[in-house]
Amino acid sequence: MTALSFDMTASRFGDGQSPFLSAERVSKQLGVTLSELARLIGVARNTLTAKSGARKVDHALSHVVRILAMASEMAGDENRATIWFKHQPIPGWAGKTAYDLVSEGKSDKVLAYLEAVRSGVYA
C-alpha cells in the first residue's frame, strides 16, 4: 500500500475538526455500532467519544483503516473491501475473518496476509 493511498483513506475517515480519525465514520463504513467498534478495536465505548482518549482511539482505529485501505486498493472498491473484512475467512486461520483477527488484537497478521497476497503469494 502506498503512503498516498493510506493518506487518502485516512483523510476520508478523518474527523475534519481534529487531526484524529473519526470513530463514527469508521463504524458507518463497517456497518457496526460504536459499541461494536469499541469491542473490535479493544477500547471502552466511552473512550471513543472522550477527547482525552483521542490518541488511544486514533492509534487503535489506524489499524482498521490501514487494513481497509490496503484491501480497498486490492479489491478496487471500499464496499468490497468492507465485505471482505467482515465475511471472508482468511486461509490458515481456522475460518476466522479479518474482523475476527482484529478483535483478537492480531491486525498485524491481517496486514501481513494482505501484503503477502499483494506480493503474489498464493492465498
Secondary structure, DSSP 8 states (H G I E B T S, - for coil): --HHHHHHHHHHTB-SSSSSB-HHHHHHHHT--HHHHHHHHT--HHHHH-GGGHHHHHHHHHHHHHHHHHHHHHHSSHHHHHHHHHH-B-TTSTT-BHHHHHHTT-HHHHHHHHHHHHTT---
